[in-house]
Amino acid sequence: MRRTCIALIAAAQFAVALATPTFAQSPTAAPAQPPATDEALAAKLASAAELADQNRRSNALNVEVNRKNREVQARNDAATAAYAKSMADYQAQIAAQNAANAKSQADYDRQVVAWKADVAACKAGEVKRCGPPPPPLPSAKAAQP
């Protein structure tokens, strides 16, 4: 009995749901289109002409914007190239300076090695390799007027 009651309640609810406007199916008729009048045709043509004019102006504006974008890109490319050249020149100057420094250091190192060899030879008794004596210090009398 209980199942029968539940089935009857469910059937009643289903019937109510079908009767609501969301589930009800009513035939829809297509709205009738009014006949085209001269004013409607003129408005349609004016609208089409306005759209064509807007498209023409939009295209002209796009051409101008693209031209200006190309000019800006060309300026940016030139600035980038100038920067790259400047950096290459700077790196070349650093390389030249490093090469000059390396040559100076090599010359100094060579002179120090030769001097040390001369000092060692002089201490070993080879007088020819001894350097000239240091200049005499100025005397105190010569320094005073």
Phi, psi and omega per residue, in radians:
M1 nan -0.692 -3.137
R2 -1.067 -0.710 3.141
R3 -1.137 -0.631 3.133
T4 -1.141 -0.740 3.130
C5 -1.105 -0.748 -3.130
I6 -1.142 -0.702 3.136
A7 -1.137 -0.703 3.120
L8 -1.149 -0.709 3.132
I9 -1.149 -0.762 3.137
A10 -1.112 -0.695 3.123
A11 -1.153 -0.658 3.130
A12 -1.166 -0.739 3.122
Q13 -1.149 -0.666 3.113
F14 -1.115 -0.714 3.124
A15 -1.140 -0.684 3.115
V16 -1.159 -0.704 3.141
A17 -1.120 -0.647 3.109
L18 -1.222 -0.471 -3.101
A19 -1.433 -0.262 -3.138
T20 -1.219 2.710 -3.069
P21 -1.090 -0.462 -3.116
T22 -1.231 -0.547 3.138
F23 -1.730 -0.297 -3.119
A24 -1.224 2.432 -3.132
Q25 -1.882 1.955 3.088
S26 -1.964 2.473 -3.129
P27 -1.181 2.334 3.106
T28 -1.832 2.337 3.130
A29 -1.729 2.472 3.116
A30 -1.221 2.351 3.141
P31 -1.143 2.440 -3.139
A32 -1.317 2.338 3.125
Q33 -1.527 2.317 3.120
P34 -1.229 2.666 3.120
P35 -1.148 2.531 -3.115
A36 -1.194 2.261 3.112
T37 -1.828 2.986 3.131
D38 -1.110 -0.671 -3.137
E39 -1.153 -0.706 -3.141
A40 -1.142 -0.726 3.099
L41 -1.134 -0.711 3.132
A42 -1.125 -0.719 3.120
A43 -1.136 -0.688 3.130
K44 -1.151 -0.729 3.115
L45 -1.167 -0.704 3.122
A46 -1.119 -0.713 3.115
S47 -1.113 -0.738 3.120
A48 -1.132 -0.718 3.125
A49 -1.135 -0.714 3.120
E50 -1.118 -0.731 3.099
L51 -1.113 -0.710 3.118
A52 -1.122 -0.703 3.121
D53 -1.155 -0.726 3.095
Q54 -1.088 -0.724 3.108
N55 -1.101 -0.722 3.132
R56 -1.110 -0.806 3.132
R57 -1.140 -0.671 3.121
S58 -1.118 -0.759 3.119
N59 -1.121 -0.721 3.115
A60 -1.111 -0.716 3.107
L61 -1.133 -0.715 3.106
N62 -1.080 -0.705 3.115
V63 -1.090 -0.767 -3.141
E64 -1.130 -0.772 3.133
V65 -1.105 -0.750 3.131
N66 -1.117 -0.661 3.109
R67 -1.108 -0.805 3.141
K68 -1.153 -0.646 3.086
N69 -1.092 -0.687 3.100
R70 -1.132 -0.683 3.101
E71 -1.092 -0.786 3.126
V72 -1.102 -0.745 3.123
Q73 -1.089 -0.690 3.122
A74 -1.123 -0.729 3.089
R75 -1.102 -0.751 3.128
N76 -1.107 -0.728 3.120
D77 -1.115 -0.709 3.121
A78 -1.133 -0.736 3.119
A79 -1.130 -0.692 3.118
T80 -1.135 -0.729 3.122
A81 -1.143 -0.709 3.116
A82 -1.117 -0.714 3.106
Y83 -1.111 -0.769 -3.141
A84 -1.094 -0.706 3.109
K85 -1.145 -0.743 3.114
S86 -1.060 -0.760 3.123
M87 -1.144 -0.675 3.115
A88 -1.140 -0.723 3.098
D89 -1.094 -0.744 3.123
Y90 -1.077 -0.796 3.124
Q91 -1.103 -0.634 3.101
A92 -1.159 -0.694 3.093
Q93 -1.107 -0.741 3.116
I94 -1.087 -0.753 3.138
A95 -1.105 -0.731 3.125
A96 -1.145 -0.715 3.124
Q97 -1.139 -0.731 3.100
N98 -1.103 -0.689 3.114
A99 -1.138 -0.735 3.118
A100 -1.140 -0.710 3.104
N101 -1.110 -0.737 3.128
A102 -1.091 -0.707 3.115
K103 -1.143 -0.766 3.118
S104 -1.089 -0.744 3.133
Q105 -1.129 -0.720 3.119
A106 -1.110 -0.728 3.106
D107 -1.089 -0.769 3.134
Y108 -1.090 -0.817 -3.133
D109 -1.053 -0.705 3.125
R110 -1.115 -0.752 3.134
Q111 -1.151 -0.663 3.116
V112 -1.142 -0.741 3.119
V113 -1.085 -0.748 3.130
A114 -1.144 -0.723 3.134
W115 -1.113 -0.768 3.123
K116 -1.093 -0.668 3.099
A117 -1.142 -0.709 3.123
D118 -1.132 -0.740 3.136
V119 -1.114 -0.757 3.137
A120 -1.117 -0.731 3.136
A121 -1.150 -0.702 -3.140
C122 -1.106 -0.767 3.135
K123 -1.179 -0.435 3.123
A124 -1.420 -0.107 3.081
G125 1.936 -0.026 3.129
E126 -1.459 1.693 -2.999
V127 -1.197 -0.535 -3.137
K128 -1.036 -0.506 -3.073
R129 -1.541 -0.070 3.096
C130 -1.346 2.480 -3.114
G131 -1.322 2.976 3.112
P132 -1.127 2.688 3.141
P133 -1.148 2.655 3.133
P134 -1.137 2.643 -3.131
P135 -1.147 2.598 -3.124
P136 -1.178 2.571 3.094
L137 -1.283 2.518 3.120
P138 -1.133 2.416 -3.115
S139 -1.344 2.808 -3.117
A140 -1.180 -0.551 -3.139
K141 -1.225 -0.679 -3.109
A142 -1.225 -0.447 -3.110
A143 -1.375 -0.424 -3.122
Q144 -1.585 2.502 3.121
P145 -1.399 nan nan
